[in-house]
Amino acid sequence: MHRIFRLICALSLCLGTAPLAAQASQPTQSDFEKAGTEATELLSKYLQVDTTNPPGNEKLGADYLASVLKQNGIEAEVFATDDPNRACVYARLKGSGKKKGIVLLNHLDVVPAEAKDWKYPPFKGEIHDGDLWGRGALDMKDMGIAELEAMLMLKREGVKLDRDIIFLGTPDEEVGGAHGAQWVKEHRPDVVKGAEFLLNEGYGIEVGANGKPLYWGVDVAEKSVLWLKVTAKGNAGHASMPVRDSAPNRLVEGLSRLVNAPVQFTVLPVVQQFFRDIADVSAPDVRELYKNLAAATKDPEKSKILMRDKQMAAMLRNTVSLTVLKAGYKTNVIPAEASAELDCRLLPDVTSEDFIQYIKSLLNDPTLEVSVLSWDKAGPSPAKSELFQAIKDVAAAESPSVPVVPLVVGWFTDSHWFRELGLTAYGFEPFDVDKEHLDTVHGKNERLPLNAFKNGIHRLHDILIKLSAPE
C-alpha cells in the first residue's frame, strides 16, 4: 500500500499536480520534520544578517526574507520607511476573502551584542548542544522564521484559505518603532488592509522544572510606556562652599522619596483571571495568593511574597525605574542643573497626565520640573475571539490539561501600533522555552532550543489551519 501511495505521489509531481498528502489540511509528521530542518537553516542564515539597532540596517534582513518568499512562489515587497537602510518586508498569501485576514508580525532589528562576552559568536548562527546561538535567536528572528515557514507550508500544501495570511517584518522595534511600525501605521496602512487579527511576539509557553508545559500565555494587553525627565535647577558655585538646596541635592532628595514610596497594587480583572488560572501549577507558597490577589495585595507579608517574582509583580502595578542620572562636569563645581530619567510602565487605561501628577506628589518638591520624553499608549485586545479560540484548540489537542490564559505583559511591542488601526492583536510565541534560555534575551549567549523551535512551527501551522481553513 505504501509503495502504491508513493507511486501516486511521484506521478502527481511529474504531471505538475499536488500529491494527495498536500491536498489535506493536515500534513504528515515527515512534513513537519522537513519544515523544521528547513526553518533551522533559514534561521541560522538570518542570524548572520547583522541588524543591530542602532543603527538598524534592517533592509538587509528584509531583503533576505523577501528572497526566501520569492524563491518559494510568494510575491514579496521590500519598502523603505524614512531611511533607505530601514525597510519592511511584506507578503500576502491570498484566501477566498470569506473572512478577514491575519497579520503575522515580526521585527527585523536586534539589540547590540558584545562578541567578547559570548561563549559563541553572536552573528554566526551556530548550533551547539541542541541550541541555535545568536543575537535575535529568541527576540525575535525565531518567530519571524516560524511565521515564514508556516506560510511556506500552507502554500506548498495547497490548503484552501478563507482569509489572507499577511507576513510583515518591520524595523526599529527595539527603540520604539518610530522608523518601523509607527511609520507603517501612518504611511502604509494598506499592508494590513482587510485584516482583523495580528499575531506577534509577547508571551509563550511556560514550562516547569521537568520541561513540561504549565500553561500557554497569550498577551492581550501591554503596559503603556511613559518616559519622563526630572530636572532640578539652581545656582552654580564652588564645591568648597556647600549649598544645602543645590540642584543635585534637591534632585537626590526628591528621587529618594520616589524610589522608596510604598508599592501600590492594582488588580485588573484579566490579571486576576490569569493568576487564578495558573495557581494550581505554580509554586506551593503562592498558589493560594494567586487565587485571591485582591486580598493578598492588601497583606504586607503576602505582598512581599508576590514581589519576589519581578515579572509577575509587574502585572500588578504601575512601575517606575530610575535609569539615567546627569549632573556636573567638574568635581569642584556645584552644577546649576541636575536631571534624571524615569522609565514608567503603566497598566492599561492609566493616563499619562494622572501618572505625572502621581510622580510629582512623590517627588514632593514643586521646584523639580517633570517633562515627557516619550509616551506610547497601549490599548487591550479582547480575550475572546476566533484567533484566541484557535490557540486554545491547538493547545487542547496537544495537552488537554494545560490551560491557555490571557495576560498583561510588563513590556511593549509593536502590537500597540496596529491595535490603533483596529486590529485584535495577540502576543504569543508558540515555543516551550525554559527560564534558563529565556534569561538570555537581551543578554549574552542568547540561544534557542531547536526542539522548542520545531515544536513552535508545528503549533503555529496548526493555529493558522484552525483559524483560516474552511470548516
Protein Blocks (a to p, Z undefined) as FASTA:
>chain_A
ZZmmmmmmmmmmmnopacfklmpmbdcfklmmmmmmmmmmmmmmmmmpccbdcehjmmmm
mmmmmmmmmmnopacddddfkbfklccdddddddehlaccddddddfbdcdddfklpmbd
fklopaeehiacdehjlockkmmmmmmmmmmmmmmnopacfbdcdddddehklnnopmmm
mmmmmmmmmlmgoiabdcddhbdcdddfkopafbdcddfbdcdddddddddddddddfkl
ccfklmklmmmmmmmmmmmpccdddddfklmmmmmmmmmmmcfklmmmmmmmmlmmmpmk
lmmmmmmpmmlmmmmoccdddfbdcedjbfklccfbdcddddddddehiafklmmmmmmm
mnopakbccddfbdcddddddfbdfklmmmmmmmmmmmmmlccdddddfbdcfklmmmmn
opacddddfbdcdfklmmmgopahiacdfklmmmmmmmmmmmmmmmmmcZZ
